[in-house]
Amino acid sequence: MNNETVKVVKFGGSSLADAEHFLKVRDIILAEPRRRYVVPSAPGKRSSSDTKVTDMLYDCYRLAEEEYDFGEEFSLIEERFNTIIADLGLDLDLTGEFETIKGAFKYHAGSDYAASRGEYLNGMILAKLIGYDFIDAAKVIKFFDNGTFDAEKTQIILSDRLTRHERAVIPGFYGTLPNGTIKTFSRGGSDITGSIVARAAAADLYENWTDVSGFLMADPRVVDNPCTIDTITYHELRELSYMGATVLHEDSIFPVRFAGIPINIRNTNDPGAPGTMIVPSADGFDSGRVITGIAGKKGFSVLNIEKDQMNAEIGFGRKVLQAIEKEGATFEHLPSGIDTMSVVVSADITERQRKDIVNSICESCEPEAIAFEDGLALIAVVGRGMVRAKGTAARVFKAIAESDINIRMIDQGSSEISIIIGINECDFEKALRAIYAEFVK
């Protein structure tokens, strides 16, 4: 397949919430012949008080599992899709599909099956609207028995299928286990499907259409009118996504990253906006834009450990991490000194887990002091330009200090594209705004 002639486009639920949005999507797809493969999500909210179709399906299936009558609830789902079809003026009857789904619900086909039907039905409608072939994702997206994605088998099956379809719609979010049972990705999984299709199609670009005009430098709920990021690398995106930036499902990076395919985040409601390009790497240094973005999260705790000459004690760190692992917890960061070690963990670990972790470390490491400290928020300042810009860390700390905020933790990765600071949760919003103002004049 000629990789210079193919674009894969994915549309989120907000872009396919009703007939009006379907028509915008149609115009976007048909405006460029290279947009040959389309991955749709289920209908999203039409307003802030509305309910996503996926949530409606989950609720309906829950009633079916509990042996309650779900007819009234399912009729609302039928109405949602039939309204879209009628408003689009399509000659399409989904009655048979609805009956099949209701029958599967009665026989408890699984919550993954239920959730996937929103993408499945939306895919059929979109394919009819734009005149593309419809490929059921169940036939081409494969999982292992343990529920993990089978990338190799999917690549073989899907790439072969796409060679037989010049243009096609492939629903996002789901595939099948070896026994044919429907299996879904996690929430945001349509992003993953789009990336998988882009790799299988050997696309030169994966366009991810949503309701924002690209990736923003900071959370707009905290920072007023943050700038849009023009270009961001996969590595930078991972750093920001981990810290809560949610434009793109972070797992969707890997299939296209493996193939070196760039991603373009675009806005369905503003198709003329260039959006954000996500690329494998980016050369050049813009002295006026040292950082790429800022993101952060609340809800962390710190386990502080003190012991003289712990750095000379072989296996000290391993024993600490084993105690945390034993309780089924994971660590976020490990800032440490010669006689001190701090382990940042999620604040939602239970009191029992905390007690058992402390007891285990006391028994194996004999620390002089050990205690959990709550109320920590983390902020990541990310940018490939930081490697070449002198004084970036100093500017971060200066902005924090001038806002009368105390820094509780500092951590910088070996790649030098991110600086992570820990602060009190009550200072989170103020710190985020201060850092942004320092770097974006």
PyMOL commands that set and color helices and strands:
alter all, ss='L'
color gray80, all
select helices_A, chain A and resi 13-16+19-30+53-65+71-88+95-106+111-130+137-139+151-162+189-200+234-242+250-259+310-312+316-326+351-365+384-387+392-402+425-439
alter helices_A, ss='H'
color red, helices_A
select strands_A, chain A and resi 7-11+35-40+133-134+168-169+174-176+182-184+205-210+231-233+263-267+276-279+293-306+331-333+340-346+369-382+407-412+418-424
alter strands_A, ss='S'
color yellow, strands_A
deselect
rebuild
show_as cartoon
